[in-house]
Amino acid sequence: MLGATRAVAQEPENPSLGDWHLTGTAGVLDSDGNYGTPINTNVLLGLSSLSLSNDEFKFTASLPYMRISGRGLVVFDASGNPIVINRRTNLPPDTRTGWGDLILSGTYTIPSMILSGFETRLSGIVKVPTGPARRRLSTGEADVGMSVDVSRQFGAWTPFLTVGYMHRGEPAGFTLYDTTSVSAGSSYEISSNLAAVVSYDFDSADSPLVPGGHELAGSLSWIRDDRWTLTGYGTVGLSAGSPDVGAGILISYGLN
């Protein structure tokens, strides 16, 4: 999701009232993996978000609709990473559907002219536990995180490095760890209305039941005009802490 969001963020600024732009994004993500257990879990997410931004600030609220099918218990943190908190394979298979947790984030971008051509984004994120924990769609606890993203443009290429930290709320009866994350990759401007992103992503272990996540991610965005952007993306897991495969599509529309 993060790589796809980066690609969407490269779209031209929309004409708006004042300096602020309002953007709505909707999409779907389907992933499948065993997360270190003998049984696969399939996750289908309906993604929706609303962002308000200008040249320096961006505020986003997002709320997923979730369909989780399989044994055991897989829920998600504020960054959308899976948390395995039950690996028992003797549980009957089931399917859980419903709204997940509300995710709120804010980003401040330090202009590249200040840092000799390097663009730096400072972000904070909060997961508000609005999803029903009793239906096993949420941990029922809040997560708080922050990240620093540094990039620099070299012609059509823009390499980037993102480092993050997540403090997890821990539900009673379970052990969850605070985590660190690293994402390294580059975006590439294929043409004036086509951009690609590739990255390697790492997340440290979030519980004693599953190792850290390693995966490769890629996305391709078509910027139709000042308002519409279409993005397709996919992931390949390199460890049990990530889904084996994932694919999705996002549509972004500038509302003003």
Secondary structure, DSSP 8 states (H G I E B T S, - for coil): -HHHHHHHTTS-----STT-EEEEEEEEEEEEE-TTSSS-EEEEEEEEEEEEE-SSEEEEEE--EEEEEESSEEEE-TTS-EEEEE--TTS--EEEEEE--EEEEEEEEE-TTTTTTEEEEEEEEEEE--S-GGGTS--SS-EEEEEEEEEE-BTTEEEEEEEEEEEE---TT-----EEEEEEEEEEEEETTEEEEEEEEEE--SBTTB--EEEEEEEEEEE-SSSEEEEEEEEEESSTTS-SEEEEEEEEEE--
